[in-house]
Amino acid sequence: MSRVGKSPVEIPKGVSVSVAGDVVSVKGPKGEMKSPIVAGITVAIEGTQVKVARSGDLPKMRAAHGLVRALIANAVNGVSLGFKKELDIVGVGFKGEVKGREVVFALGYSHPVIYPIPKGIDIVIDPKTNHVVISGVDRQSVGQVAAEIREFRPPDVYKGKGIKYSNEVLRKKAGKAGGK
């Protein structure tokens, strides 16, 4: 039995879960999500818990067992609490600004970098500290947006300039000795 798959998912108050065919629908105060069910996996709602079981013991089936349970747990957490990622823009003159449904970054290039905000994602940038907060219901899309924004200017290994995760610890290189 999968360690992840065998533990049930608790359904908090204000969240409703329904199973229709091969899709689990989760509705809550922050929004709605749908999660697919892999063939050979069964999902049952018992009271305030969602239980996931598998029909066989093949390696693919065991992997899918934990996967489906994790996707359902992420959907329940997303519609009840939401997910967020935090980034910091570090560097002189580096900044970001939200304009409508797009973010305009000044990252030391000869042109501004414009990023359209995907549906279901909210981005807030504090202009004084250049602290970026990305929030949304879907954990995967929040992480993907954070990774795409970080990729515009990854942190420099010598000076630390660029876009980094707030909890990321950078190891800077020493650079040249430069003569005596």
Order of alpha helices (4+ residues) and beta strands (2+ residues): alpha-beta-beta-beta-beta-beta-beta-alpha-beta-beta-beta-beta-beta-beta-alpha-beta
